[in-house]
Amino acid sequence: MVDPEYQKKGIAAKLMNYIKDVAKNAGREKMILTCKEHLIKYYEGFGYVNQGVSKSTHGDAVWYDMVADL
């Protein structure tokens, strides 16, 4: 989450790419995250693939598991 004052400036994208680079350089093969439905397309833009509804029930919300190959 990026503070609303700083949204729409590419900060989240820079963070996503940085985290992906760090994981890849650490020898990781995949990255996994959970997100709400309205963010699925956003994460797909970073190479994540929707794996369907997560078993997570955090906050009584519906979450989706997303996986990206590195």
C-alpha positions as CSV (number, residue, x, y, z in Angstrom):
1,M,0.0,0.0,0.0
2,V,1.2,3.4,-0.9
3,D,0.1,6.5,0.9
4,P,-2.7,8.1,-1.1
5,E,-0.7,11.3,-1.4
6,Y,2.0,9.4,-3.3
7,Q,-0.2,7.1,-5.4
8,K,-0.1,7.2,-9.2
9,K,3.6,8.1,-9.3
10,G,5.0,4.6,-10.0
11,I,6.2,4.0,-6.4
12,A,4.3,0.7,-6.0
13,A,5.7,-0.5,-9.4
14,K,9.2,0.3,-8.4
15,L,8.7,-1.5,-5.1
16,M,7.3,-4.6,-6.8
17,N,10.2,-4.7,-9.3
18,Y,12.7,-4.2,-6.6
19,I,11.3,-7.0,-4.5
20,K,11.2,-9.3,-7.5
21,D,14.9,-8.6,-8.2
22,V,15.9,-9.2,-4.6
23,A,14.1,-12.5,-4.6
24,K,15.6,-13.6,-7.9
25,N,19.1,-12.6,-6.8
26,A,18.6,-14.6,-3.6
27,G,18.0,-17.7,-5.7
28,R,14.2,-17.9,-5.4
29,E,12.2,-19.4,-8.2
30,K,8.8,-18.1,-7.5
31,M,7.0,-15.3,-5.6
32,I,3.6,-15.8,-4.0
33,L,1.1,-13.2,-2.7
34,T,-2.5,-12.9,-1.8
35,C,-4.7,-10.0,-3.0
36,K,-8.3,-8.9,-3.2
37,E,-10.1,-9.3,-6.5
38,H,-9.8,-5.7,-7.6
39,L,-6.0,-6.0,-7.6
40,I,-5.7,-9.2,-9.7
41,K,-5.1,-7.3,-13.0
42,Y,-2.6,-5.1,-11.4
43,Y,-0.5,-8.0,-10.2
44,E,-0.9,-9.8,-13.5
45,G,1.0,-6.9,-15.0
46,F,4.0,-8.0,-12.9
47,G,3.8,-11.6,-14.2
48,Y,1.7,-13.0,-11.4
49,V,-0.9,-15.7,-12.4
50,N,-4.2,-16.0,-10.5
51,Q,-4.4,-19.4,-8.8
52,G,-7.9,-18.8,-7.5
53,V,-9.5,-18.1,-4.2
54,S,-7.1,-18.4,-1.3
55,K,-7.8,-20.4,1.9
56,S,-7.0,-17.2,3.8
57,T,-10.0,-15.7,5.6
58,H,-8.1,-12.7,7.1
59,G,-10.5,-9.9,7.9
60,D,-13.4,-12.0,6.6
61,A,-12.4,-11.0,3.1
62,V,-12.1,-13.1,-0.1
63,W,-8.4,-13.3,-1.1
64,Y,-6.8,-14.7,-4.2
65,D,-3.5,-16.5,-4.5
66,M,-1.1,-15.1,-7.1
67,V,2.1,-16.8,-8.2
68,A,5.0,-15.4,-10.3
69,D,7.9,-17.3,-11.8
70,L,11.3,-15.5,-11.4
